[in-house]
Amino acid sequence: MQLEIHHATRYRFAAPVTFALQQVRKTPKSTPHQSVRDWSTEITGGTRQLIFEDHHNNVVELVSLERDTTEITVTSRGRVALEDNHGIVGRHRGPAPLWLYLTQTARTRPGPRVREIVQGIPGETTLERLHALSARIREAVAYEIGASHPDWGAEEALEAGRGVCQDHAHVLVACARQADIPARYVSGYLMLDDRSTQDAMHAWAEAHVEGLGWVGFDVSNGISPDTRYVRVATGLDYGDAAPVSGMRIGGAAEVLEVRIDVSQQ
């Protein structure tokens, strides 16, 4: 399957920006089952300073905002070809050691609720336990648009009993690491069945299974990623894989507009 993607992000500021430096992660990764046929990013109101791959193998574009800027638009578009491999990404690659993905962060730090979820997970193999864990998390945290807070971690989402795909990913990552299974957060694009236009990227999690390598789990949809999923960025949590992050001086009262179109070509 080949997907065509258009992703536009626009920031508007009530007061001019004095200085800003942003990291943009919108470029999909090429893997054995995902091939980026073409991809481009256009920036209006800012300047691309550098393109590099970070230690998670994410393609990062470093963008500076011009002085007195009140609006910046970052538009990415391209085509990605995908083969179904039942969510299996494959062996661990890149400079980051596998043990790094056992590291808990503020968003994935385990508390009593994470430890309770992990206890007694059924399954004879690691893969079976991970599928059972994903199902248990989906029951514990109901998917509800707008119910989550951007700063929530795994414990907060479990306490609230509701959240979005970002929360589901953080909970699974936290639980897997608690069970001594390397896990990472994934951001990317998902072709929806009922519409092509979206206002946010999707998120899921991957865990490392001996003999298989990295395997994806989308708790929100109760499946492992298939040919509708395009992997873009991975990391210890959302902070490492966010489509845009950085620092800014000035530029008060920010307004963000996002439009994403994903369709089969």
C-alpha positions in Angstrom: 0.0 0.0 0.0 1.2 3.6 -0.7 -0.1 6.5 1.4 0.0 10.2 0.5 0.5 12.6 3.4 0.1 16.3 3.8 0.8 17.8 7.2 0.5 21.6 7.8 1.3 23.2 11.2 0.8 27.0 11.7 1.7 29.0 14.8 0.4 32.5 15.3 1.5 34.9 18.1 -0.2 37.9 19.5 3.2 39.5 20.2 6.2 39.2 17.9 8.8 36.5 18.6 12.2 37.8 19.7 14.0 34.5 19.2 13.0 30.8 18.8 14.6 27.5 17.9 12.3 24.6 17.1 13.0 20.9 16.4 10.6 19.5 13.7 10.0 15.8 13.5 7.7 15.1 10.6 9.8 13.0 8.3 8.9 9.3 8.3 11.6 6.7 8.8 12.6 4.2 6.1 12.6 0.6 7.5 12.5 -2.9 5.9 8.7 -2.6 5.7 8.3 1.2 5.2 9.8 3.0 2.3 9.8 6.8 2.0 9.3 7.4 -1.8 9.5 11.2 -1.5 9.2 13.8 1.3 9.6 17.6 1.5 9.1 20.3 4.1 8.5 24.0 3.4 8.9 26.6 6.1 7.3 30.1 5.9 8.3 32.6 8.6 11.4 30.7 9.7 14.7 29.3 8.5 15.9 25.7 8.4 19.3 25.7 10.0 20.2 22.0 10.1 18.9 18.5 9.4 20.2 15.6 11.4 19.4 12.2 12.8 19.2 12.0 16.6 20.1 9.0 18.8 16.6 7.5 18.3 17.2 7.6 14.5 14.6 10.4 14.1 15.0 12.9 11.3 15.1 16.3 13.0 15.0 19.7 11.2 16.2 22.5 13.3 14.3 25.7 12.5 14.9 29.2 13.7 12.2 31.9 13.7 13.0 35.3 12.3 13.0 38.3 14.7 9.5 40.0 15.0 7.8 37.0 13.5 4.1 36.7 14.3 3.4 33.6 12.2 5.2 30.5 11.1 3.9 27.6 8.9 5.7 24.3 8.5 4.2 22.2 5.7 5.3 18.6 5.0 4.2 16.3 2.2 5.2 13.1 0.6 4.5 9.4 -0.2 5.3 6.3 1.8 5.0 2.7 0.7 4.2 0.1 3.3 4.2 -3.7 3.6 2.2 -5.5 6.3 4.4 -7.3 8.8 1.8 -7.7 11.7 3.4 -4.8 13.7 6.9 -6.3 13.7 9.5 -3.6 13.0 12.5 -5.9 13.4 15.9 -5.8 15.1 17.1 -2.9 17.2 19.1 -0.4 15.2 20.9 2.9 15.8 23.4 4.3 18.3 21.1 4.1 21.4 21.7 0.9 23.4 18.7 -1.3 24.0 18.9 -0.9 27.7 18.2 2.8 27.3 14.5 1.9 26.6 14.2 0.5 30.1 14.7 4.0 31.5 11.6 5.5 33.1 10.8 9.2 32.6 8.5 11.6 34.3 5.7 10.6 31.9 6.3 6.8 32.3 7.4 6.6 35.9 5.6 3.7 37.6 3.4 4.2 40.6 0.8 2.0 42.3 -1.6 1.9 39.4 1.1 0.9 36.9 2.4 -1.8 39.2 -1.2 -3.1 39.7 -1.8 -3.3 35.9 1.4 -5.3 35.4 0.7 -7.8 38.2 -0.7 -11.2 37.0 -0.6 -10.5 33.2 -1.4 -13.8 31.6 0.6 -15.4 28.8 3.3 -18.0 28.4 5.5 -15.8 26.1 6.5 -12.2 26.2 4.5 -11.5 23.1 1.3 -13.0 24.6 1.8 -11.0 27.8 2.2 -7.8 25.8 -1.0 -8.4 23.9 -2.8 -9.1 27.2 -1.2 -6.0 28.7 -2.5 -3.8 25.8 -6.0 -5.2 26.2 -5.9 -4.6 30.0 -4.8 -0.9 29.5 -7.6 -0.4 26.9 -10.1 -1.5 29.5 -8.5 0.7 32.3 -8.2 3.9 30.2 -11.2 4.7 28.0 -10.4 6.6 24.8 -12.0 10.0 25.1 -11.0 13.0 22.9 -10.3 16.1 24.9 -10.2 14.2 28.2 -6.4 14.3 28.6 -4.0 16.9 29.8 -0.7 17.5 27.8 1.4 17.0 30.9 -0.2 13.7 32.0 2.0 10.7 32.6 1.0 7.0 32.9 -0.2 7.3 36.5 -2.4 10.3 35.8 -4.1 8.6 32.9 -4.8 5.5 34.9 -6.1 7.5 37.8 -8.5 9.4 35.5 -9.5 6.2 33.7 -9.6 8.1 30.4 -7.3 9.6 27.9 -6.1 9.7 24.3 -3.6 7.7 22.2 -0.7 9.6 23.8 -1.8 8.4 27.2 -2.3 4.8 26.1 1.2 4.8 24.7 2.7 6.2 27.9 0.9 3.6 30.0 2.0 0.7 27.9 5.6 1.9 27.8 5.6 2.4 31.6 4.1 -1.1 32.2 6.4 -2.8 29.8 9.5 -1.2 31.4 8.1 -2.1 34.9 8.0 -5.7 33.6 11.7 -5.4 32.5 10.8 -5.2 28.8 12.4 -2.4 26.7 9.7 -0.2 25.3 9.4 3.1 23.4 6.9 5.7 22.4 6.0 6.1 18.7 4.5 9.1 16.8 3.3 8.8 13.3 0.5 9.0 10.8 -2.6 6.8 10.6 -5.0 6.5 7.7 -8.5 6.5 9.2 -11.4 4.6 7.8 -14.0 7.3 8.0 -12.1 10.4 7.0 -8.8 11.6 5.5 -8.5 14.9 7.4 -7.2 15.0 11.0 -6.0 17.6 13.5 -3.2 15.6 15.2 -0.6 12.8 14.7 -1.3 9.4 16.1 0.7 7.7 18.9 1.4 4.1 19.8 4.1 2.0 21.6 6.7 -0.6 20.6 8.2 -3.2 22.9 11.3 -5.3 22.2 10.6 -9.1 22.1 13.5 -11.5 22.0 13.6 -13.2 18.6 11.3 -10.7 16.9 12.8 -7.3 17.7 10.6 -4.3 18.1 6.8 -5.0 17.9 4.1 -2.3 17.8 1.0 -2.1 19.9 -1.8 0.5 19.3 -3.8 0.3 22.5 -6.3 2.9 21.3 -7.4 0.7 18.4 -6.7 -2.6 20.0 -4.4 -3.8 17.2 -0.8 -4.0 16.1 0.1 -1.4 13.4 -0.6 -2.5 9.8 -0.2 -0.8 6.4 -2.3 2.2 7.5 0.4 3.3 10.0 3.4 5.4 9.1 6.2 5.5 11.7 7.8 9.0 12.1 9.6 9.4 15.4 10.4 7.2 18.5 11.7 8.0 21.9 11.5 7.4 25.6 8.2 9.3 25.7 6.3 12.0 23.9 9.0 14.6 24.5 11.5 12.7 22.3 9.0 12.2 19.5 6.9 15.4 19.5 6.3 16.8 15.9 7.5 20.2 17.1 9.4 21.1 20.3 11.9 23.7 21.3 12.3 27.1 23.0 11.0 30.6 22.3 11.5 34.1 23.7 8.5 36.4 23.2 5.6 35.4 21.0 2.9 35.6 23.7 -0.6 34.1 23.3 0.3 31.3 20.9 -2.5 29.8 18.6 -1.8 26.5 17.0 -3.5 25.1 13.9 -2.8 21.6 12.6 -4.2 19.9 9.5 -3.2 16.4 8.4 -4.4 14.6 5.4 -3.6 10.9 5.0 -5.0 9.0 2.0 -4.3 5.9 -0.1 -2.7 6.9 -3.4 
